Amino acid sequence: MIDRPTEIVNLLGTALPTKATFFSSLVLLRGLSLFPLGILNIVKVLLNFACIKWVAKTPRQRKAVELPSPLHYGAEYGQHLLIFVITVAYWVMSPMILL
């Protein structure tokens, strides 16, 4: 590939269609189950409820428990970007994937 960089397009053109089943199932798994469950964050909601109910006694402690958790851009943004790139790559080959 280093000697002939123009062959990268041909290599991708032959390799991507053979991996379509894996990548389509990856996109479906992440898009329909993992990302929505991450948004729900049921464990954090239950722990916050229990902490507010039994542990936090003062309004300041309750306010500290209710603060939103920080967003980890290194983990979250990378996964969403990977799904976007895979979708765009297969969209060019077969536009019916997005319908």
C-alpha positions as CSV (number, residue, x, y, z in Angstrom):
1,M,0.0,0.0,0.0
2,I,2.9,2.4,0.7
3,D,4.3,1.8,-2.8
4,R,1.0,2.1,-4.6
5,P,-1.5,4.3,-2.7
6,T,-4.0,4.3,-5.5
7,E,-4.6,0.6,-4.8
8,I,-6.3,1.4,-1.5
9,V,-9.5,2.3,-3.2
10,N,-9.6,-1.0,-5.1
11,L,-8.7,-2.9,-1.9
12,L,-11.5,-1.3,0.0
13,G,-13.9,-1.8,-2.9
14,T,-13.3,-5.6,-2.7
15,A,-13.0,-6.0,1.1
16,L,-16.0,-3.9,2.3
17,P,-18.8,-5.9,0.7
18,T,-17.5,-9.1,2.2
19,K,-17.8,-7.7,5.7
20,A,-21.3,-6.2,5.2
21,T,-23.1,-8.6,7.5
22,F,-20.8,-7.9,10.4
23,F,-20.9,-4.2,10.1
24,S,-24.6,-4.0,9.6
25,S,-25.2,-6.1,12.7
26,L,-22.8,-3.9,14.6
27,V,-24.6,-0.8,13.6
28,L,-28.0,-2.3,14.5
29,L,-26.7,-3.6,17.9
30,R,-25.2,-0.3,18.9
31,G,-27.9,1.9,17.4
32,L,-30.9,0.0,18.7
33,S,-29.7,-1.3,22.1
34,L,-26.5,0.1,23.5
35,F,-26.8,3.8,22.8
36,P,-30.5,4.1,24.0
37,L,-29.6,2.1,27.2
38,G,-26.7,4.5,27.7
39,I,-29.1,7.4,27.5
40,L,-31.5,5.8,30.0
41,N,-28.7,5.1,32.5
42,I,-31.1,3.2,34.8
43,V,-28.4,2.2,37.3
44,K,-27.5,5.8,38.0
45,V,-31.1,6.8,38.3
46,L,-31.7,4.1,40.9
47,L,-28.6,4.9,42.8
48,N,-29.4,8.6,42.9
49,F,-32.9,7.9,44.1
50,A,-31.6,5.6,46.9
51,C,-28.9,8.1,47.8
52,I,-31.4,11.0,48.0
53,K,-33.9,9.0,49.9
54,W,-31.6,7.5,52.6
55,V,-28.2,9.1,52.5
56,A,-28.4,12.8,51.6
57,K,-29.8,14.6,54.6
58,T,-29.2,18.3,53.7
59,P,-30.2,20.2,50.6
60,R,-26.5,20.7,49.7
61,Q,-26.0,16.9,49.8
62,R,-29.1,16.4,47.6
63,K,-27.8,19.0,45.1
64,A,-24.4,17.2,45.0
65,V,-26.1,13.9,44.2
66,E,-28.3,15.4,41.5
67,L,-25.4,16.9,39.5
68,P,-25.1,15.3,36.0
69,S,-22.2,13.0,35.5
70,P,-19.4,14.2,33.2
71,L,-19.4,13.2,29.5
72,H,-16.4,11.1,28.5
73,Y,-15.7,12.4,25.0
74,G,-12.9,10.0,24.3
75,A,-15.2,7.0,24.7
76,E,-18.6,8.4,23.6
77,Y,-17.6,10.5,20.6
78,G,-15.4,7.8,19.1
79,Q,-18.1,5.2,19.1
80,H,-20.7,7.5,17.5
81,L,-18.1,8.6,14.9
82,L,-17.3,4.9,14.1
83,I,-21.0,4.1,13.5
84,F,-21.3,7.3,11.3
85,V,-18.2,6.3,9.2
86,I,-19.4,2.7,8.7
87,T,-22.9,4.0,7.7
88,V,-21.5,6.4,5.2
89,A,-19.1,3.8,3.7
90,Y,-21.9,1.3,3.2
91,W,-24.4,4.0,2.1
92,V,-22.2,4.8,-0.9
93,M,-22.2,1.1,-1.9
94,S,-25.9,0.4,-1.2
95,P,-28.2,3.3,-0.5
96,M,-31.0,1.0,0.5
97,I,-29.3,0.4,3.9
98,L,-30.4,3.8,5.2
99,L,-34.1,3.3,4.1
